[in-house]
C-alpha cells in the first residue's frame, strides 16, 4: 500500500480538488544525472508485463446464507464470475481474511448530527481499536460545510481516536451552532456561498485523493444521516469515483430523528445511501440514534471485512475504452447471496 505522509489537519478546498494539487517532491541536488540512453531490453519487457497486468480485475466480496450468516469456506469451484453476463476465467480465488486493509472513516459533523456525534466518536474509536491489525491503515475525514482531513493514514488507533474525539459540529453559523436548518443549524445551504452537508464531495475526494493510489482491500465507512446539501459533485459521480478506486462503501445511517421531526421534515437519506453502498459492494445499516445498534453495526462490518474473498480475472473483453462493465458473482449453495460491487470502468492505463 502506498502511504502519503501524515498530516494533522488538512482542509480540502473545492478550488483545489485536482490530484495535481498534491505536493510534488523535488529531486535531490545530490542525485546522479539522469541517463538519456535507450532503455535496455529487460526493462522494456518489464514495462510490457506491467501493461498486461493493468487489465486484471479484482472483485472483493462476501457471501451469506439465507439466514444472513457469513459463509467463510468457499473455493474457486464454488463460484462463477460474470462480466456483462458472460462467464470469465478466474486467475485466482482466495480468502482475504488476514490480508492488509485500508480504511477510510467519513464522519458527518453537520448540525443535524450534534446529538449523535458522541455516540459515533465512542463506537468508532472502539471499532478502530479492534479492527486495525499490524499491516492495516486508516484515515479520518469529516464533512459538513467543509471537507476536512482530521487524521491522515496511520496504523495507530490512538491517533485516530484522538482525532475523532476532537471532531466538532460545524455549520455556516459556527462550530457547535444549532438552530433552524438553513439558518446556520442544519444541512440546508445558508445565505451566501451555497454550502450545506458536502457528503458526495467527501466520498468523491476520499476516493480520488486518498484511496486511488492504494492497493489491495479498501473500504470506506460513512457515519451520516445520508442527506447531502450543496455538494459540487453528484451522487453518481461519487459512486463512480469509488468504483474506479475499487472501494467498498459501508454506510451506518445514524440520525437524531427528533431533529427532523421537530421541523416537520422527512428523513430522506436512506435511498441515496442504499444506492451508494450497493453499487460499490457494501451495505447500508440503519441504527437510528441507538448506541447498541451502532456498536452492533460496527461489529457486522468488522466481521464482513475479515470474511472476504477476492476473485481475480483478465476480462474476455480486452477493450480499454472507459466503458462501464457490469459484474456479478454467483456461488453454488442453498440460498447463498453475494455482496459485490455492481461493476467497474474499463479505463485505459494512465501514462
N, C-alpha and C positions, 0 to 999 in steps of 0.2 A: 504494500500500500504506500502511495506517496503521502507525504506529510508536510503541509505548509507549516511555517514557523508559528509558534504560539503567539497569540495576541490577546491582551486582556479584554479590551473592549474595542470593537470596530464598527463604525456606522456605515451601512451600505446605502449610499445616496443614490437615488434613482437616476441622477445625471451621469453616474459613473458605473453603470452595471456591466459594461463590456468586460470580457476576460482580459483585454489589454490594459485595464485599469490596475491589474496586479503588478506590483513592482518587479522589474527585471533585474537580475543580478549582473552587475558589470564584470567583465573579465579581469582577472588579477593582473597588475602591471608586471608581475614576475612570471606570468605564464609564457611558455615557449611559443615561438611564432607558429602560425597555422600553415601547414603544408598545402601547396597548390597542386601536388602530384595527383595523377588519376588514382581512384580507389583500386585496391587490389581485388582480384577475382573472388577471394574468400569473403571479403566484405560485401561484394555485390550479391553473392549467394545468400548471405545473412539477411540482406535487405529484402530479397525476393521471398525468402522464407517468412519474414515478418509480414509481408503483404498478404501472403496466403492465409496467415493465422488471423488477420484482422476480421475476416468474414465469419469467424467462429461465433456462434450464438450460444450464450449460457442462459438457461432457464432455471431460476431458483423457485422451488415450490414446496408446499406442504400437502399432505394427504390426510383426510379424515374419514372415519367410517360413518355409517348412517346415524350413529349416536353422538357424533361430534368429537369422538376421541381421535387423537393423533395416531397415525399408522407409521411406525418407525423402521420397519424391516423389509421394505420392498427392494426388488432387484431390477436390473436392466430389462429382464424378460417380462416383467410385470407391467411395464408402461410403454406407451407409444406417444411420440411427439408428432403433431400435425402442424404444418405451416400452410396457410390458405387451403386447409382441408386435405393437403397431400402429406402422406407419411414421410418422415425424414429418417435417415440413417444416423444413429447415435454414435458419436466418437467416444463418449464416456458417460457414465451414470454412477454417481457416488452420493453417499450421505454426507452432509456438511456439518455434522453435529459439533465438531470441535475446530472447525476452520475459522480464521480471523474474521471479525465482524466490524464493519464501520457503521456507526450510528450517528444520526442527527436528531436532536431533540428540538422541536419548534414549539415555543411557549407563547400562547396568546396572552398579551398583557394589556388588552384594550379595556375600556371602562366597564364593559359587561361582565368581566371576569373577576372583578375586585373581591367578591365574597368567596370564590372558589380557588383563587390563586394559592393561598396557604396549603390547601389540600394537594394541589398539583406539585408544589415545591417539596412537600414531605414525601409523598408517594414516589415522585420522580427520582429523588435522591436515593431512596431505598432501592429502587429498581436498578439504577446505575451501579450501585454498590454490589448488587447481586450478579448482574449480567456481564459486566466487563471482566474479561479474562486477560491474561498477560499480553496477548498479541492484538487485543481489540483497541479501538479508539472511538471517541465520541466528541461531538461539539454541541454547544448550546446556543440557540438563536431565539431571540424574542421578536415579536411583531405586534405592532399597534399602529399608530400614525407614522411610525418609522419601522425599519427592519435593522436590528442590532445584533452583532455577534458578541455574545456575553462571554463565551469561552471557546477558544479555538481547539483544534484536535488535541486530545490528551488521553492518556490511559489512566489518569488519576480520578477516581470517584470523588475524592476530597475536593479537588479543584472544581469539578463540575457541580458538586453540592454547594460549595461556597458561592459560585456564580449564580446558581439557581436561587439561593436564599436572598441574593441582592436584587433580584428582578423586582421591578415596581410597575404598578399600573400607570400607564401613560396615555393621556388623551390630549386633544388640542387645548384643553383647559389647564394642562399641567399635570405633573406626576400625582397620582392618587386622587385626581379630581373626580367628583361624582356629580350626578345631576341628570337632566333630561337628555336623552340621545339627540345629537345634533346641536347641542349647546355645551359641548365640552365634556359630556359624561357618558358617551356611548360610542356605537360603531357607525353612526351616520355621519358623513362628511360635514365638517363645520364650515362656516363662512370663511372665504379666502381660498387658499390652495386646497383643492379637493383631496383630502386625505381622510381615512377612516381606519379600518382594520385591514392592513395590507397582507392578507392571508395568501392570496395567489402569488403575489410578488415574492413573499418569503419562500414559498415552495420552489418557484422558478429560480430564485437566486441560490438557494441551498443546493439545488440540483446542478446548476451550471457552474457555480463558483466554488463549491465545496466537494460535491460528490463526483463530478465529471472525471476528475483525474485519478480517482481511487479505483482499485481493482478488487475483485472478489465479492463477498456478500456485503450488501449495502441496504440499510433500512432507515426510514425516516419516521419518527413518531410525532404526530401533531396533537397537542393538548389545546383544544379550542371548542367554541360553540359552533364552529363551522361557517360563520357568517363573514363574508368579505364585503368590504365597502371601500371603494377608491383605489383599488389596485390598477397599476398600469397594464399588467398582463391579465388575460382572460383565463378562465379555468382550463380550457383546452390547451392553452399554451403552457400552463403549469404542468399539466399531466404529460404533455409531450416532452417537456424538459426532463421530467422524472424518468420517462420511458427510455429516452436517449441515454440517460446516465445509468440505466438498469437499476433503479432504486425502487424498493418496495415501500409503499406508504401505508402506515397504520394511523388511524385517527381515533383517539379517545375523545368522544364527544362529551364534554363536560360543560355545564352551564348553570347559572343561577336562574332557574325558571321564573322566580319572582321578579327578576329584573325586567323580563319581557312582559309578564302578566300585568305588572303594575302600570304599564303604559298601553295596555291593550294590544300588544304586538304579538305576532306569531313567532314561533321558533322554527326558523326555516333553513338551518344549516345542514340538516340530515341528508337530503337528497344529493347535494353537491359533494359532501364528504363521502357518501356511499359510492358515487361515480368515481371519484379520485382514487379511492382505495382499491376498488375492484379492477379498475383499468391497469393498476400497477402491481397487482398480485397480493395486496394487503387486505386489511379488513377494518370495518368500522365497528367500534364498541361504544354503545351509548350508556353512560354511567350517571347521567343527571348531575346531581351535586352530592352523591352518596360516596363517602370516603371508602367504605368497604368494597363497593363495586369498583372504585378506581384502583384499589390495590389488587383486586382480582383481575382487572383488565391488564395491568402490567404483568401479572403472573402468566396470563394466557399468551401475551406477546412473547415473553421470555421463552415459554415452552415451545412456541412455534418456531422462533428463531434458532432454537437448539435442536429442532427436529426437521430440518430441511433436507431436500435433495437438490442436486444440480444435474441437469441433463445438458450435454454439450453436443452440438452438431454443426456441420457446414451445410447451409441451405442448398437444396437441389436447384433452386432458382438463384443463379450466381450473379444476377444483375444488381449492381450497387447504384440504384437510381434514386435513392431517397424515398422510395415509396414505403407505405406502412404495410407490414405483413402481419396478418392475424395468426396467432399461435394458440394451440391447445394441447393439453396433456391428458391422456386417458389411461387410467390404471385399472387392471382387472381385479375384480373383487365385488362382493355384495354391497352395493350402495356406496362405493368409495367416491369421495368428492375431492377434486384437486383445486387448490388455491394457487393461481399462477397469473402473471401479467397477461394482458389480452393481446399483446403484440409488440413489435419493435419497428424502428425505422432502418431500412437498409441503406444507410448513408455511406458514401464513398469515404475512404480513409483520408484524414487530414494530412496536409503536406507538412 
